[in-house]
């Protein structure tokens, strides 16, 4: 990917060049998503694609564009610690922009969006490389980008209560899944933000949310036996589960909204109907995860 060429495009306010076909330009940008150079990937390829999507450059091509992007989710899938993670992760982030565009303009049939959702969910659950920031290469951030894509999908008019339950289950499975990686680059915040997007749809009951929370709370509450010698504690999956509980409790208490879409503030301005019940559930889960810290206050304290 020729950086000077695309820097000129950026300097021209991302105007689509006329010296090459849109297909040629798009193919080069999509290849740029796989670059190990963050200046190419983060500063040129992704923002150009995101800007063109937002401006409607791909509106007539959106179903095929999204399907083509999905192929990148399988690129090197199963590898860990290799450069292929950048293509997968930035494909997910770009696909989130595709879904955002459909959310704003209603351009794609429901079966197409659901197909993208299936591909995203399969990738996120099978992704092994959960590095956040990679020295010399910049952000990989698969969990954060995957959560962003799930959040975009949760905004879709095509999602009914069953789909939203499935999206929550994907997030729960990803949270508790065994991994050697601790989430230390705001992955907790991005996952919790996606959950908040689903909660703002007000399609799920308190009982359904309690069932969803149980495996996360159980993982977070795991405690080592006194005689165990562990290389680290908490283990990464326990650390990750606890982190999500803490952040979700904070976001729910503060009243954080989901991913905004221009002109659709009404839906996400409504209160979360299960908020009070979920605050209680999350408080109990956090207390159970570290009872030696989160003890009820006594009169002498």
N, C-alpha and C positions, 0 to 999 in steps of 0.2 A: 504494500500500500504506500503510495507516494505521499509523504507527509506534506510537502510544500503545496501540492495540488489541493489537498483537502483543507489546509490552513487558509488558502485563498478562498475556498468555498465558505469557510466559517467567517472570514473577514467580509465577505459579500452578504452577510446576514443569511447564510445557508441557502441562497438562491440555487435552484437546480441548474447545473451546467448544461449547455446545449451542444457541447462538442462531442458528447458520447450519449449512447442510449441509456435510458433509465435502468434497463436490465444490467448493462455493464457496470454502471455506477453502483447499483445495489449489490451485485455479486462481490465487488471489491470491498464495500463497506462490511458485508457479512463476514468476509474473510478477515477483515480487521478486528472483528470481535474475538478472534482466536489469538491475536497477537500477544506476545509476552511483554511488549513495550507499552506501558500504561499511557504514554502520550498518544500512541496510535489508537489503542483500544478505548480508554476512558475519555480522552480529550477530543478525539476526532470521530472514530467510527460510531460509537454508541450515541453521542449527542446529535450527530448528523441524522442518523436513522430516527431517533426520537423526535427531532424537530420536524422532519419531513412527514412522519406519521401524524403528529399533532396538526400540521398544516394541511393535511388531506392529500398529500402527494400520492399516497397509495390507496386512496379510498376505493377506487374501482378494482383494485387488485388485492384487497385485504384478505379474502379467504385463502387465495393461493400463496400470498406473502406469508401469512401465519403458518400454513402447512409447511412451506419451505423452511421456515425458521426452525420448526420442530425437529427437523433432522439433526440439528446441532445439539439437541439434548442427549442424543445417543453417542455423540462423538467421544470415543475413549471411555464411555461409561463403565465403571468398575475399576478404573485405574485410581491410584492414590499417590499424591505427591508428584504428579507429572504436569506438564504444561497444558494438557487437554482440558483441564478444569475451566480455563478461561473461556473457551468456546461454549461449554455447557452453561456456565453461570451467566455469561452475558447474553446468551440466547434467551434464557429465562427472563432476564431483565428487559430485553427488547420485546419479547412476547407480551410482557406486562403492558408495554406501551401500545401494542396492537389491540389488546383487550380494552385498554382505556379509551382508545379511539372508537371502538364499537360501542362502548358504554355511553359515549358522548353523542354519537351520530346514528346509532342503530343501523349498522351496515351489513351485519352478518347473521345468518340463520343460526338457530339454537344448536343444531347438531354439529355445526362447525366449531362453535365455542366450546361445547362439551368435549369434542375431540381434542381440542387444545388442552382442556383441563385434564383429561385422562393422561395425555403425554406429560404434562407438567407434574402431575401427582406421581406417576411411575418414576420419572427421573428423580424427583426430590427424595423419594423413599429409597431409591437404589444408589444415590450419590454417596460415595465413600470419602471423597476429598473435601473436608469441611474446614480447610484453612481459611482464615480471614484475610489478613494482610501478608503478602509474600514478599520477602526481601528482593529488591531489584525488579520485581514484576508488578508490584502494586496489588490491588484488591482482587482476590478470587471470590470470596464472600458468597458461596453457593447457598448457604442457609438464608442469609439476608435477602438475596435476590429471589430465591424460591418463595420466601414469605411475601415479598412484594408482589410477585405474580399471583399467589393465592389470594392476596388482598384485592388485587384488581379483578380477579375472577369473581370474588364474592360480591362485588358491586354489580355484576351483570344482571340485567333484567331476565336472563335465561335461567338464573339459579332459583330453584324452589327450595323448600325446607329440606328435602332429601339430599339435594346437592350440597347445601350448606353443612348438613351433618357430615357428609362425606369429606368435605374440605377440613372441617374441624378434626375429624379422625386422622386425616393425613398429617396435620400439624402435630397431633398428639403422638402418633407413631414416630414421627421424626424427632420429637423432643425426647422420648424415652429410649430410643434406639441406641444400642451400644456403639460407642465410638471412642477412638483415642483422643479426640479433639474437644478441648474445652472451648465454649463460646465466649470469647473475650473481646470481640469487636462489635458490640451492640447487636448481636444476633438476637438476644433475648428481646430487645426493644422492638425489632422488626417483626418477630414472630408474634409478640403480644399485640402489636398494631394490626396485624392481619386478623387476629382473633377479635379485636375490637370492631373491625369492619363487619365481621359476621354477626356479632352481637347487635350492632345497630340495625340490622335488618329485621329484628324482632320476630323471627319465624320459629325460634326454638324455645321450648319450655324449660322451666327451671329443672325439672326432672331429667330432661335430655342433657342439659349442661352439667348436672351433677354426675351423670354417668360418664360424660366425656372427661371430666376433671379427675375421676378416680385413679386411672393408671398413672397420671402425672404426679398426683399427690402421693401415691404409693411409692413411686420411684424416688421422689424427693425425700420421703420419710425413712428410706433405708439407712441403717446405722451399722457401723462395723462392730463385730464382736470384740470383746476386750482382749482376747488372746490373738487376734488376727494381726499379722504384719502386712501392711499394704504399701505399695510403692507410692501411692498418693491418696489423699482423702480430702474432700469427697472425690469419688471417681468422676470422670467426665460426664457420664449420663446423669448422675445424681446432681452434680454441679449445674448442668444445663437445665434440669427440671426445676431445681430450686430457683434458679435465676428467672425463668419464665414466670413462676408463681409470684415472685416479688414484683417484677415489672408489670405483670397484668393487674395485680392488686393496685399498684400505684396509678396505672393508666385509668383503671375503672374508678378509683377514688377521685382522681383529678377531673375525669370526664373527657378524656381524649376521644376525638372523633376518628372515624375510619378514613380511608383514602378519599379526598374530596374530588368531585367532578364538577366543573363549572356548570352552573345552572341547576344543580341537583342538591343544593344545600338543605332543602326542605327535609328530605328523608333522613339525613344524618344530623339534623338539628333536633330530632325527636329523642326523648330520653330512652335509655335501654330499659325495657319493661322488667327484665329479670335482675336488674342491677342490685337491689337490696339483697336478694337471695344469694347472688353470686359473690357479693362482697363478704357475706358471712362464710360461704364455702371456702373462699380463698384465704380468709383470715385463719380459719381452722386448719387449712392445709399448710400454711406457713408456720403456724404454731407447732404442728405435728412434725414438720420437717426438722426443726431444731428446738426441741422442747427445753433444752438447757439454756437457751437464750430467750425464747419468746414465752416466758412464764407469765401467767396473769399477775398483775400488780397486786401487792398486799398493802395493808394500811401502814406497815412499818417501812415500806420502801420509799 
